[in-house]
């Protein structure tokens, strides 16, 4: 019974590490893998090197042809894609509604006027 008491803090530390560090990292890797498998022609992407471009061709999931400027195409490995650059429609609508609500002013803006 004493040996279990000696290992209990170690087990608790591992459990905390799993919950706080390992599990969120696994979720992040899974989301990145899903994003890579769903890359399509016309998607605007950001590479790990910071290059922003539009996918012009997907070849056998082993390389992507990315147009970075007019008449300039580069080939990259799909693993080098960090994120999609274009915002999803839901985020665009949310930002639009937030900017409209900012233009209306607050509760006390009628008393104090607009600050410029």
C-alpha beads as a LAMMPS data file, in Angstrom:
LAMMPS data file: protein, C-alpha beads

116 atoms
115 bonds

1 atom types
1 bond types

-500.0 500.0 xlo xhi
-500.0 500.0 ylo yhi
-500.0 500.0 zlo zhi

Masses

1 110.0

Atoms # bond

1 1 1 0.000 0.000 0.000
2 1 1 2.924 2.330 0.677
3 1 1 4.234 1.858 -2.864
4 1 1 0.940 3.184 -4.257
5 1 1 1.278 6.265 -2.059
6 1 1 4.747 6.897 -3.438
7 1 1 3.558 6.754 -7.053
8 1 1 0.350 8.752 -6.525
9 1 1 2.001 12.201 -6.972
10 1 1 3.723 10.970 -10.123
11 1 1 0.427 9.690 -11.508
12 1 1 -1.305 12.989 -10.678
13 1 1 1.465 15.009 -12.352
14 1 1 1.197 12.882 -15.500
15 1 1 -2.590 13.328 -15.480
16 1 1 -2.268 17.113 -15.236
17 1 1 0.321 17.166 -18.039
18 1 1 -1.959 15.061 -20.224
19 1 1 -4.962 17.318 -19.653
20 1 1 -3.116 20.634 -20.011
21 1 1 -0.435 19.893 -22.620
22 1 1 -0.728 16.634 -24.526
23 1 1 -4.453 16.536 -25.296
24 1 1 -4.725 20.109 -26.680
25 1 1 -1.660 19.503 -28.862
26 1 1 -3.223 16.321 -30.266
27 1 1 -6.403 18.249 -31.115
28 1 1 -4.350 20.932 -32.862
29 1 1 -2.483 18.326 -34.941
30 1 1 -5.770 16.643 -35.889
31 1 1 -7.282 19.964 -37.032
32 1 1 -4.158 20.730 -39.094
33 1 1 -4.330 17.284 -40.745
34 1 1 -8.017 17.834 -41.604
35 1 1 -7.231 21.273 -43.038
36 1 1 -4.472 19.792 -45.211
37 1 1 -6.741 17.048 -46.519
38 1 1 -9.409 19.618 -47.428
39 1 1 -7.134 21.950 -49.431
40 1 1 -8.685 22.760 -52.795
41 1 1 -7.817 24.796 -55.860
42 1 1 -8.501 28.482 -55.258
43 1 1 -7.865 28.384 -51.486
44 1 1 -5.709 31.232 -50.213
45 1 1 -3.020 29.895 -47.874
46 1 1 -0.124 30.959 -45.653
47 1 1 3.021 28.825 -45.697
48 1 1 5.327 28.236 -42.746
49 1 1 7.787 30.651 -44.379
50 1 1 5.174 33.405 -44.425
51 1 1 4.386 33.264 -48.147
52 1 1 0.770 34.047 -48.972
53 1 1 -0.609 32.584 -52.171
54 1 1 -3.496 30.899 -53.935
55 1 1 -3.497 27.195 -54.720
56 1 1 -3.603 26.667 -58.459
57 1 1 -3.055 22.895 -58.585
58 1 1 -3.084 19.958 -56.149
59 1 1 -0.968 17.001 -57.305
60 1 1 -1.543 13.642 -55.587
61 1 1 -1.442 15.232 -52.122
62 1 1 2.360 15.325 -52.410
63 1 1 2.813 18.828 -53.794
64 1 1 0.853 22.001 -54.318
65 1 1 1.330 24.605 -57.023
66 1 1 0.804 27.972 -55.396
67 1 1 0.479 31.238 -57.293
68 1 1 2.167 33.964 -55.246
69 1 1 2.049 36.715 -57.873
70 1 1 0.915 37.118 -61.443
71 1 1 2.801 34.561 -63.593
72 1 1 4.768 33.331 -60.538
73 1 1 4.049 29.808 -59.303
74 1 1 5.928 27.799 -56.732
75 1 1 5.622 24.156 -55.740
76 1 1 5.447 23.343 -52.041
77 1 1 4.805 20.309 -49.874
78 1 1 1.355 20.311 -48.241
79 1 1 2.962 20.011 -44.793
80 1 1 4.378 23.520 -45.184
81 1 1 0.887 25.054 -45.254
82 1 1 0.322 26.725 -41.905
83 1 1 -3.176 28.123 -42.273
84 1 1 -5.891 29.228 -44.648
85 1 1 -5.617 32.957 -45.293
86 1 1 -9.208 33.711 -46.307
87 1 1 -11.629 34.212 -43.456
88 1 1 -14.697 31.974 -43.308
89 1 1 -18.047 33.598 -44.084
90 1 1 -19.235 33.367 -40.468
91 1 1 -16.289 35.436 -39.234
92 1 1 -16.823 38.039 -41.952
93 1 1 -20.456 38.434 -40.932
94 1 1 -19.489 38.680 -37.261
95 1 1 -16.910 41.406 -37.990
96 1 1 -19.442 43.279 -40.102
97 1 1 -22.036 43.224 -37.317
98 1 1 -19.396 44.328 -34.765
99 1 1 -18.367 47.298 -36.922
100 1 1 -22.011 48.310 -37.330
101 1 1 -22.587 48.197 -33.575
102 1 1 -19.461 50.321 -32.985
103 1 1 -20.789 53.021 -35.295
104 1 1 -24.037 53.380 -33.335
105 1 1 -22.289 54.564 -30.178
106 1 1 -22.856 53.699 -26.589
107 1 1 -25.554 54.509 -24.039
108 1 1 -23.988 57.783 -22.893
109 1 1 -22.790 58.955 -26.315
110 1 1 -25.854 61.158 -26.649
111 1 1 -24.865 63.087 -23.517
112 1 1 -21.179 63.486 -24.252
113 1 1 -21.155 63.595 -28.046
114 1 1 -18.754 61.825 -30.382
115 1 1 -15.037 61.814 -29.599
116 1 1 -12.807 62.560 -32.541

Bonds

1 1 1 2
2 1 2 3
3 1 3 4
4 1 4 5
5 1 5 6
6 1 6 7
7 1 7 8
8 1 8 9
9 1 9 10
10 1 10 11
11 1 11 12
12 1 12 13
13 1 13 14
14 1 14 15
15 1 15 16
16 1 16 17
17 1 17 18
18 1 18 19
19 1 19 20
20 1 20 21
21 1 21 22
22 1 22 23
23 1 23 24
24 1 24 25
25 1 25 26
26 1 26 27
27 1 27 28
28 1 28 29
29 1 29 30
30 1 30 31
31 1 31 32
32 1 32 33
33 1 33 34
34 1 34 35
35 1 35 36
36 1 36 37
37 1 37 38
38 1 38 39
39 1 39 40
40 1 40 41
41 1 41 42
42 1 42 43
43 1 43 44
44 1 44 45
45 1 45 46
46 1 46 47
47 1 47 48
48 1 48 49
49 1 49 50
50 1 50 51
51 1 51 52
52 1 52 53
53 1 53 54
54 1 54 55
55 1 55 56
56 1 56 57
57 1 57 58
58 1 58 59
59 1 59 60
60 1 60 61
61 1 61 62
62 1 62 63
63 1 63 64
64 1 64 65
65 1 65 66
66 1 66 67
67 1 67 68
68 1 68 69
69 1 69 70
70 1 70 71
71 1 71 72
72 1 72 73
73 1 73 74
74 1 74 75
75 1 75 76
76 1 76 77
77 1 77 78
78 1 78 79
79 1 79 80
80 1 80 81
81 1 81 82
82 1 82 83
83 1 83 84
84 1 84 85
85 1 85 86
86 1 86 87
87 1 87 88
88 1 88 89
89 1 89 90
90 1 90 91
91 1 91 92
92 1 92 93
93 1 93 94
94 1 94 95
95 1 95 96
96 1 96 97
97 1 97 98
98 1 98 99
99 1 99 100
100 1 100 101
101 1 101 102
102 1 102 103
103 1 103 104
104 1 104 105
105 1 105 106
106 1 106 107
107 1 107 108
108 1 108 109
109 1 109 110
110 1 110 111
111 1 111 112
112 1 112 113
113 1 113 114
114 1 114 115
115 1 115 116
